[in-house]
Amino acid sequence: MFKIILHAPNQIMPFCEPARELRIQNSPLWLHQRNLLAPYVTRELELKQGEPLQPVKEPTIVYRDNLFFDEFYIQAFIEEAKKKNRPVRAAFRANDPAFREHALPLSTSYTPAGSLYLADLWYYPNGPKAGVEPLIIDMQAREIGYYHVPTYMGDQSGDLVFQVPLRAMLAIDSWAHVFIADMVFGQFARGARFEKRLNEDVKFKIKILGKAIYEGRQVLESSELVKVGKGCVIDPSAVIHGPAIIGDNVTINAGAVIENSIIGNNVNISQDVQIMLSVVGDGAFLPFRAALFMTTLMENSMLAQNTCLQMCVIGRNTFIGAGSTWTDYNLIPAPLRARDGNGKLSLSNRPVMGGCVGHNCRIGSGMIVYPARTIESDVVLAASNTRRVIDRDISFEDSDHHHLKLAHLHQTPYHKNVKDKGESW
């Protein structure tokens, strides 16, 4: 099958780069797409915006490179498309719970078509041509709780829930979609599929129990659920509960707790670190008592001691100082807004939500960041009497390094055309 990749040129803020370059499930999105489609594709072509396509006379799959999909969705889509043997385009029902709650808010990529929304994923049995019909693939959403809110804390009480798909696909138009792809459509979905298989497949259940008994461990700690790479050093007192994936050459020190998370290669996790339902990129460093909850920490970033991140997305090569806290719950029950695909503040459809930091940032110690706030790539925030609470989005122009004498020492690869003018501070 022939594969045609359409570029989505718009940059995802605050990262200042297209979605295809961002890491999803600890892999660049373009590589994630390529790996999942490899079993079906024999050759490929990338088309930039406005570039013409030469005639094709073979089965072809076409997609926009800002799409995140998992193997279960793409397998179902290709199988159904081949059965129809007609040109089709991926579509979602407006009332599909996972799509309505998580994919549609803040997005600009879907095309409305009556009660459907069309995504930028096509299949042509004899090459691209005009006239396609929608192909609806049910994402098989399951309602899973993640927070319990007491009645006195706001207008929403009881269990806050995610609509978790067993087959996932969404367009990455906002930083919030990176969170959804990694957590709801990634970590939660992986756990839901495991639970479903455990309930329905007796042989699988016996295999899991047998391995746990043989190893003398609890079921969630067995090697069937915790996959550990080569060259890892793990202290015996560390607790790792699956489903979890630990990469190669990872160091996990005493007292660390890791639950249902993905840890990349060459990661250093110090004493008493807690990581729950999170994705940690290659080369990351978490000193003692750092904590991640439902958070993405991209490659080569560092989270200093006693810092807690909840429901956040942190870019690559970023440092966050000690004792900082990213809050995720509005004290006043006002709707949380975030930047959509057009850069405008729109309703996020999330009752709780952390913040986002771009690439190559340096954040000082003791910061408090309000929910859904963003910090643009290349920003430096130095702690001071006037800089402790971040209650608005921070752009590159707001960076403190512009006012420092040694501003030229701070590299700004995502703002290469900007010349800093250092001043005394």
C-alpha positions as CSV (number, residue, x, y, z in Angstrom):
1,M,0.0,0.0,0.0
2,F,1.1,3.5,-0.8
3,K,1.2,6.1,2.0
4,I,0.9,9.9,1.4
5,I,1.7,12.2,4.3
6,L,0.2,15.7,4.3
7,H,2.0,18.3,6.4
8,A,0.2,20.2,9.1
9,P,2.3,23.4,9.2
10,N,0.8,25.2,12.1
11,Q,2.9,25.3,15.2
12,I,1.6,24.0,18.5
13,M,2.1,26.5,21.3
14,P,3.9,26.9,23.6
15,F,6.3,24.5,21.9
16,C,6.8,26.6,18.8
17,E,7.0,23.6,16.5
18,P,4.6,21.4,14.5
19,A,2.8,18.5,16.1
20,R,4.7,15.9,14.1
21,E,7.9,16.8,16.1
22,L,6.3,16.5,19.5
23,R,6.7,13.3,21.5
24,I,3.6,11.2,22.1
25,Q,3.9,8.0,24.2
26,N,7.6,8.8,24.4
27,S,8.2,8.8,20.6
28,P,8.1,11.6,18.0
29,L,4.7,11.7,16.5
30,W,6.0,11.2,12.9
31,L,7.9,8.1,14.0
32,H,4.9,6.8,16.0
33,Q,2.8,7.0,12.8
34,R,5.4,5.4,10.7
35,N,5.9,2.4,13.0
36,L,2.1,1.7,13.3
37,L,1.7,1.9,9.5
38,A,4.8,-0.1,8.6
39,P,3.0,-3.5,8.4
40,Y,0.6,-2.1,5.7
41,V,2.9,0.2,3.6
42,T,5.5,-0.5,1.0
43,R,6.3,3.1,0.0
44,E,5.6,6.6,1.0
45,L,5.5,10.2,-0.1
46,E,5.4,13.5,1.9
47,L,3.5,16.4,0.4
48,K,4.0,19.9,1.6
49,Q,1.2,22.4,1.5
50,G,0.3,23.3,-2.1
51,E,2.5,20.6,-3.6
52,P,0.8,18.7,-6.4
53,L,0.2,14.9,-6.3
54,Q,1.1,12.8,-9.3
55,P,-1.5,10.2,-10.4
56,V,-1.6,7.0,-8.3
57,K,-3.2,3.7,-9.4
58,E,-2.8,1.5,-6.3
59,P,-4.3,1.2,-2.8
60,T,-3.4,4.4,-0.9
61,I,-3.7,5.7,2.6
62,V,-3.5,9.5,3.1
63,Y,-3.3,11.3,6.5
64,R,-2.3,14.6,8.1
65,D,0.9,14.4,10.1
66,N,-0.7,15.9,13.2
67,L,-2.9,12.8,13.8
68,F,-2.3,10.5,16.8
69,F,-3.8,7.0,16.4
70,D,-3.1,3.7,18.1
71,E,-2.6,0.3,16.4
72,F,-6.1,-0.8,17.3
73,Y,-7.8,2.2,15.6
74,I,-5.7,2.1,12.5
75,Q,-6.1,-1.7,12.1
76,A,-9.9,-1.4,12.4
77,F,-9.9,1.5,9.9
78,I,-7.9,-0.3,7.3
79,E,-9.8,-3.5,7.6
80,E,-13.2,-1.8,7.3
81,A,-11.9,0.4,4.4
82,K,-10.7,-2.7,2.5
83,K,-14.1,-4.4,3.0
84,K,-15.9,-1.5,1.5
85,N,-13.4,-1.2,-1.4
86,R,-14.5,2.4,-2.0
87,P,-12.8,5.7,-1.1
88,V,-13.5,6.5,2.5
89,R,-12.6,9.2,5.1
90,A,-12.3,8.7,8.8
91,A,-15.3,10.1,10.6
92,F,-16.7,10.4,14.2
93,R,-20.2,10.7,15.4
94,A,-20.7,13.9,17.3
95,N,-22.1,11.9,20.2
96,D,-19.2,9.5,20.5
97,P,-18.2,10.0,24.2
98,A,-14.4,9.9,23.8
99,F,-14.5,12.2,20.7
100,R,-17.0,14.6,22.2
101,E,-15.3,15.0,25.5
102,H,-11.6,14.9,24.6
103,A,-10.8,15.2,20.9
104,L,-13.2,17.9,19.7
105,P,-12.6,20.6,22.3
106,L,-9.9,23.1,21.3
107,S,-9.5,21.4,17.9
108,T,-9.5,23.0,14.5
109,S,-8.8,20.0,12.3
110,Y,-12.1,18.3,12.0
111,T,-14.6,19.1,9.2
112,P,-18.3,19.2,10.3
113,A,-20.7,17.1,8.1
114,G,-24.1,17.0,9.6
115,S,-24.0,14.8,12.8
116,L,-20.5,13.7,11.9
117,Y,-17.0,15.2,12.1
118,L,-14.5,14.2,9.4
119,A,-10.8,13.7,10.2
120,D,-7.8,14.0,7.8
121,L,-7.4,10.3,7.2
122,W,-8.4,8.7,3.9
123,Y,-8.2,5.3,2.2
124,Y,-8.4,4.9,-1.6
125,P,-8.5,1.4,-3.2
126,N,-7.2,2.7,-6.5
127,G,-5.4,6.0,-5.7
128,P,-6.7,9.4,-4.6
129,K,-9.8,10.7,-6.4
130,A,-12.8,12.8,-5.7
131,G,-15.8,11.5,-3.9
132,V,-15.3,9.8,-0.6
133,E,-17.8,8.5,2.0
134,P,-17.4,8.7,5.8
135,L,-16.2,5.6,7.6
136,I,-17.1,5.6,11.3
137,I,-14.9,3.6,13.6
138,D,-16.3,3.3,17.1
139,M,-13.7,4.2,19.6
140,Q,-15.4,1.9,22.2
141,A,-15.2,4.4,25.0
142,R,-15.3,3.3,28.6
143,E,-16.0,5.7,31.5
144,I,-13.2,5.6,34.1
145,G,-12.9,7.8,37.1
146,Y,-9.7,9.6,38.0
147,Y,-10.6,12.1,40.8
148,H,-13.1,12.3,43.6
149,V,-14.3,15.8,44.5
150,P,-16.1,16.5,47.8
151,T,-19.4,18.4,47.4
152,Y,-18.1,21.5,49.3
153,M,-15.3,22.1,46.7
154,G,-17.3,23.3,43.8
155,D,-20.1,22.9,41.3
156,Q,-18.9,19.4,40.3
157,S,-18.8,16.6,43.0
158,G,-18.3,12.9,43.1
159,D,-16.1,11.1,40.6
160,L,-14.6,13.1,37.7
161,V,-14.3,10.7,34.8
162,F,-12.5,10.3,31.5
163,Q,-14.1,8.7,28.5
164,V,-11.3,6.2,27.7
165,P,-11.2,4.7,24.2
166,L,-10.1,1.2,23.5
167,R,-9.3,2.4,19.9
168,A,-7.9,5.9,19.8
169,M,-7.4,8.7,17.3
170,L,-7.3,12.5,17.6
171,A,-5.7,15.5,15.9
172,I,-3.0,17.3,17.9
173,D,-4.0,21.0,17.6
174,S,-3.3,22.1,21.1
175,W,-1.0,21.3,24.0
176,A,-4.0,19.9,25.7
177,H,-4.3,17.3,23.0
178,V,-0.8,16.1,23.9
179,F,-2.0,15.5,27.4
180,I,-5.1,13.7,26.1
181,A,-3.0,11.5,23.7
182,D,-0.5,10.6,26.4
183,M,-2.8,10.1,29.4
184,V,-6.5,9.5,28.4
185,F,-5.9,7.8,25.0
186,G,-2.5,6.4,26.1
187,Q,-2.0,5.4,29.7
188,F,-5.6,5.0,30.7
189,A,-6.5,3.2,27.4
190,R,-3.6,0.8,27.9
191,G,-4.9,0.0,31.4
192,A,-8.5,-0.4,30.1
193,R,-7.4,-2.8,27.4
194,F,-5.5,-4.8,29.9
195,E,-8.4,-5.0,32.3
196,K,-10.8,-6.0,29.4
197,R,-8.5,-8.8,28.3
198,L,-8.0,-10.0,31.9
199,N,-11.8,-10.3,32.3
200,E,-12.5,-12.0,29.0
201,D,-9.4,-14.2,28.3
202,V,-9.1,-17.0,30.8
203,K,-5.8,-18.2,29.4
204,F,-4.3,-14.7,29.7
205,K,-5.5,-14.5,33.3
206,I,-4.0,-17.8,34.2
207,K,-0.7,-16.8,32.5
208,I,-0.5,-13.6,34.6
209,L,-1.3,-15.3,37.8
210,G,1.1,-18.1,37.1
211,K,4.0,-15.7,36.3
212,A,3.3,-13.8,39.6
213,I,3.3,-16.9,41.7
214,Y,6.5,-18.2,40.0
215,E,8.3,-14.9,40.6
216,G,6.9,-14.6,44.1
217,R,5.4,-11.1,43.4
218,Q,2.1,-9.4,43.4
219,V,0.3,-9.5,40.1
220,L,0.9,-5.8,39.3
221,E,4.6,-6.2,40.0
222,S,5.2,-9.3,37.8
223,S,7.3,-9.2,34.7
224,E,4.1,-9.7,32.6
225,L,3.0,-6.2,33.6
226,V,6.3,-4.5,34.2
227,K,8.6,-4.5,31.2
228,V,12.2,-3.6,32.1
229,G,14.8,-2.8,29.5
230,K,18.5,-3.6,29.4
231,G,21.2,-2.3,31.8
232,C,18.7,-1.0,34.4
233,V,19.7,-0.5,38.1
234,I,16.6,-0.7,40.4
235,D,16.8,-0.5,44.1
236,P,14.9,-3.4,45.8
237,S,12.8,-1.0,47.9
238,A,11.4,0.7,44.8
239,V,7.8,-0.1,44.0
240,I,6.8,-0.5,40.3
241,H,3.2,-1.4,39.5
242,G,2.1,-2.2,35.9
243,P,1.2,-1.9,33.3
244,A,4.5,-0.1,33.1
245,I,7.4,0.1,30.6
246,I,10.9,0.9,31.8
247,G,13.5,1.7,29.1
248,D,17.2,0.8,28.9
249,N,19.9,2.0,31.3
250,V,17.4,3.4,33.8
251,T,18.4,4.0,37.4
252,I,15.6,3.9,40.0
253,N,16.7,4.6,43.6
254,A,15.3,3.7,47.0
255,G,11.8,4.5,47.9
256,A,10.7,5.4,44.4
257,V,7.1,4.6,43.4
258,I,6.1,4.1,39.8
259,E,2.6,3.2,38.7
260,N,1.2,2.6,35.2
261,S,3.8,4.8,33.6
262,I,6.3,4.8,30.6
263,I,9.9,5.6,31.5
264,G,12.3,6.2,28.6
265,N,15.9,5.3,28.2
266,N,18.8,6.7,30.3
267,V,16.4,8.1,32.9
268,N,17.7,8.8,36.5
269,I,15.0,8.6,39.2
270,S,16.2,9.5,42.7
271,Q,15.0,8.6,46.1
272,D,11.4,8.8,47.1
273,V,10.3,10.0,43.6
274,Q,6.6,9.3,42.8
275,I,5.5,8.8,39.2
276,M,1.9,7.9,38.5
277,L,0.1,7.6,35.1
278,S,2.9,9.6,33.5
279,V,5.3,9.5,30.5
280,V,8.9,10.3,31.2
281,G,11.2,11.0,28.1
282,D,14.7,9.7,27.4
283,G,17.5,11.3,29.4
284,A,15.2,12.9,32.0
285,F,16.4,13.4,35.6
286,L,14.1,13.5,38.6
287,P,15.9,14.3,41.9
288,F,14.7,13.2,45.3
289,R,11.0,13.7,46.2
290,A,9.9,15.0,42.8
291,A,6.4,13.9,41.8
292,L,4.5,13.5,38.6
293,F,0.8,12.7,38.3
294,M,-0.7,12.3,34.9
295,T,2.1,14.3,33.4
296,T,4.3,14.2,30.3
297,L,8.0,15.1,30.8
298,M,9.7,15.1,27.4
299,E,13.3,14.1,26.7
300,N,16.4,15.5,28.5
301,S,14.3,17.6,31.0
302,M,14.9,17.9,34.7
303,L,12.4,18.3,37.6
304,A,14.2,19.4,40.8
305,Q,13.5,18.2,44.3
306,N,10.1,18.7,46.0
307,T,8.4,19.8,42.9
308,C,5.0,18.5,42.0
309,L,3.4,18.4,38.5
310,Q,-0.2,17.3,38.0
311,M,-1.8,17.0,34.6
312,C,1.0,18.9,32.9
313,V,3.0,18.7,29.7
314,I,6.7,19.7,29.9
315,G,8.8,20.1,26.7
316,R,12.3,18.8,26.0
317,N,15.5,20.2,27.5
318,T,13.7,22.1,30.2
319,F,14.6,22.7,33.8
320,I,12.0,23.3,36.6
321,G,13.4,24.4,39.9
322,A,12.9,23.0,43.4
323,G,9.7,23.4,45.4
324,S,7.5,24.5,42.4
325,T,3.9,23.5,42.1
326,W,1.6,23.4,39.1
327,T,-1.9,23.6,40.3
328,D,-4.8,21.9,38.5
329,Y,-8.0,22.9,40.2
330,N,-9.7,26.3,40.2
331,L,-10.5,27.5,43.7
332,I,-13.5,29.3,42.2
333,P,-15.5,26.9,40.0
334,A,-15.0,28.8,36.8
335,P,-14.6,26.9,33.5
336,L,-10.9,26.3,32.6
337,R,-9.8,27.7,29.2
338,A,-6.8,26.8,27.1
339,R,-5.3,27.8,23.7
340,D,-7.0,26.1,20.8
341,G,-5.5,25.4,17.3
342,N,-5.9,29.0,16.4
343,G,-4.1,30.3,19.5
344,K,-7.4,31.6,21.0
345,L,-8.5,30.9,24.6
346,S,-11.4,28.5,24.4
347,L,-13.2,26.2,26.8
348,S,-11.1,23.1,27.5
349,N,-14.0,21.0,28.7
350,R,-11.8,19.9,31.6
351,P,-12.8,20.5,35.3
352,V,-9.2,20.0,36.4
353,M,-6.1,20.8,34.3
354,G,-2.4,21.5,34.8
355,G,-0.1,23.7,32.8
356,C,2.3,23.4,29.9
357,V,6.0,24.4,29.5
358,G,7.6,24.6,26.1
359,H,11.1,23.4,25.1
360,N,14.4,24.7,26.4
361,C,12.9,26.6,29.3
362,R,14.5,27.5,32.7
363,I,12.0,27.9,35.5
364,G,13.3,29.1,38.9
365,S,12.5,27.6,42.3
366,G,9.4,28.1,44.3
367,M,7.0,29.0,41.5
368,I,3.3,28.5,41.7
369,V,1.5,28.1,38.4
370,Y,-2.2,28.5,38.0
371,P,-4.2,25.9,36.0
372,A,-4.0,25.8,32.2
373,R,-1.3,28.5,32.0
374,T,1.5,28.0,29.5
375,I,5.2,29.1,29.3
376,E,6.6,29.4,25.8
377,S,9.8,27.7,24.6
378,D,13.1,29.4,25.4
379,V,11.7,31.3,28.4
380,V,13.7,31.9,31.6
381,L,11.8,32.7,34.7
382,A,13.9,33.8,37.7
383,A,12.3,33.7,41.1
384,S,12.0,37.2,42.7
385,N,9.6,39.2,44.9
386,T,7.5,40.0,41.8
387,R,7.8,36.7,40.1
388,R,6.4,33.9,42.2
389,V,2.9,33.3,41.0
390,I,2.2,32.6,37.3
391,D,-1.4,33.6,36.7
392,R,-1.2,34.2,32.9
393,D,0.4,32.7,29.9
394,I,4.1,33.7,29.5
395,S,5.5,34.4,26.1
396,F,9.1,34.6,24.9
397,E,8.9,38.4,25.1
398,D,8.2,38.1,28.9
399,S,11.3,36.0,29.5
400,D,13.5,37.4,32.3
401,H,16.7,36.7,30.4
402,H,16.0,39.7,28.2
403,H,16.9,41.9,31.2
404,L,20.1,40.1,32.2
405,K,23.6,41.2,31.3
406,L,24.5,37.7,30.3
407,A,21.4,37.2,28.1
408,H,23.6,36.1,25.2
409,L,24.6,33.0,27.1
410,H,21.0,31.6,27.0
411,Q,20.5,29.8,23.7
412,T,17.1,30.3,22.1
413,P,16.8,27.6,19.3
414,Y,13.1,28.1,18.9
415,H,13.4,31.9,18.5
416,K,16.6,31.9,16.3
417,N,15.7,35.2,14.6
418,V,15.3,37.1,17.9
419,K,18.3,39.2,19.2
420,D,18.4,39.6,22.9
421,K,19.6,42.9,24.4
422,G,20.9,42.3,27.8
423,E,20.5,45.0,30.4
424,S,21.3,45.3,34.1
425,W,18.6,43.8,36.4
